[in-house]
Amino acid sequence: MPVSSMSLIERIARILAARDLSINAEGGDASAGDKVDAVWRDYREDALSVLRTLREPDPIMAAAGDVEIWDRMVEAALQAEEAGAGA
């Protein structure tokens, strides 16, 4: 499985920013990459909220894998971000 070099919070924040900016979603910019690079940090708190929501897997997710491992992975991402290691 590929492993991203970017923190999960940054990846979520970038997607949220791109959704607002890119013409491919709700924005109007046909080439929003540079703008996303400049503003993704403004979406950090939204990204943290999304990740906090994912702490508890839904029944389908729980049936597909190990809930304890999921919990440790999500908590690790949150702790890394709080420690400043995520960005």
Disulfide bonds with the S-S distance in Angstrom:
none
